Amino acid sequence: MIGHYKLVLIISWVLIGYLQAQTDCGTCGNACCTMEFQVDQKSEDLTTLMESKLMAGGPDNKFKFFKVLNLTNEERPSGVRFIVQAGHIGKVSNATLQFLIASNYSLNSTVRGFSISTLAKDLCDSGDNYELLMNFMKNLAVDFKFKPLFGCSKTF
């Protein structure tokens, strides 16, 4: 039988390995992460929800809402209907976030989330940009599937 100490050690190794796998080192000049989320909600409703959560400070009360651009009256080949812009002020790192929200012409939306560390010292992020995007999306309490697209991994 595995002792308590060994079990904690094994779980710690797994978690550390997982976060290191999400670490980015300079993909965008600084650390960054771009992820795509398939969300079971209409783009208009999702944008309103994202705006309200950001205005309330997000999951850790450190998010700052910047603005929403409504592109529904413009013809966009990518189907992007809204752009949500925000920031995050952390203990040791800051980030700028942008979410492109496209309608799938159904009850679903595609969200492309982007986070970039904004301090010059943040060449590597220990998975922070990945975690910001994931924690924010989880805080929306909507069903989603996701995949990393760019950054979110070791590059140097």
SVG drawing of the C-alpha trace seen along z (x, -y; Angstrom):
<svg xmlns="http://www.w3.org/2000/svg" viewBox="-29 -49 45 51">
<polyline fill="none" stroke="black" stroke-width="0.4" points="0.0,0.0 1.2,-3.5 1.9,-5.7 0.3,-9.1 3.7,-10.8 4.4,-8.9 0.9,-9.6 1.3,-13.4 4.7,-13.2 3.3,-11.4 0.4,-13.9 2.8,-16.8 5.0,-15.4 2.0,-14.9 0.7,-18.5 4.2,-20.1 4.7,-18.1 1.3,-19.2 2.0,-22.9 5.5,-22.7 3.9,-21.2 1.8,-24.4 4.8,-26.8 5.5,-29.1 8.9,-30.8 8.8,-33.6 6.5,-32.4 5.1,-35.9 8.2,-37.8 7.0,-37.3 5.1,-34.3 1.7,-33.9 -1.1,-31.4 -3.8,-31.1 -6.6,-28.6 -9.8,-27.8 -13.0,-27.0 -16.2,-25.5 -19.0,-26.8 -22.6,-25.6 -24.0,-29.1 -25.1,-31.8 -22.4,-34.4 -24.6,-37.3 -25.4,-35.6 -21.8,-34.5 -20.4,-38.0 -22.8,-39.5 -21.8,-36.8 -18.0,-37.4 -18.5,-41.2 -20.3,-40.9 -17.7,-38.4 -14.9,-40.7 -16.5,-43.7 -16.9,-41.8 -13.1,-41.1 -13.2,-37.5 -12.5,-34.4 -9.7,-36.0 -10.9,-39.6 -7.8,-40.7 -9.3,-40.9 -10.0,-44.3 -12.6,-44.8 -11.5,-47.0 -14.2,-46.8 -16.4,-44.9 -16.4,-45.5 -19.7,-44.5 -19.1,-43.4 -22.5,-42.0 -23.3,-44.7 -20.1,-44.0 -19.5,-41.2 -16.6,-39.1 -15.3,-36.1 -14.3,-34.4 -17.7,-34.8 -16.3,-36.9 -19.2,-38.8 -17.6,-40.2 -14.2,-41.0 -13.8,-41.2 -10.7,-42.9 -9.4,-42.6 -6.3,-42.7 -5.1,-40.8 -2.9,-42.2 -1.2,-39.4 1.2,-39.3 4.3,-38.9 3.0,-39.1 0.5,-41.1 -1.3,-40.0 -3.5,-41.4 -6.3,-39.1 -8.5,-39.2 -11.4,-36.9 -12.7,-36.7 -16.3,-35.3 -17.7,-33.7 -21.1,-32.4 -21.5,-28.9 -25.0,-29.9 -26.5,-27.7 -26.7,-27.8 -22.9,-27.3 -20.0,-29.7 -16.3,-29.5 -14.1,-31.6 -10.4,-32.2 -8.8,-33.3 -5.4,-35.0 -3.3,-36.0 0.2,-37.6 2.4,-38.5 3.1,-42.2 6.1,-42.7 9.5,-42.6 10.8,-40.0 8.0,-37.5 9.8,-35.6 8.7,-32.4 5.4,-32.1 5.2,-28.8 1.8,-28.2 0.3,-31.5 -1.3,-32.5 -2.8,-29.0 -4.2,-29.1 -5.6,-32.6 -7.6,-31.5 -8.8,-28.2 -9.7,-29.8 -11.7,-32.6 -13.6,-30.2 -14.3,-27.8 -15.6,-30.7 -18.3,-31.3 -19.9,-28.0 -20.7,-27.0 -19.9,-23.7 -17.0,-23.9 -14.3,-21.9 -10.9,-23.4 -7.6,-23.0 -4.3,-25.0 -3.5,-26.6 -0.3,-28.6 2.1,-29.3 1.0,-27.4 4.2,-25.2 7.9,-25.3 9.5,-26.9 13.1,-27.8"/>
</svg>
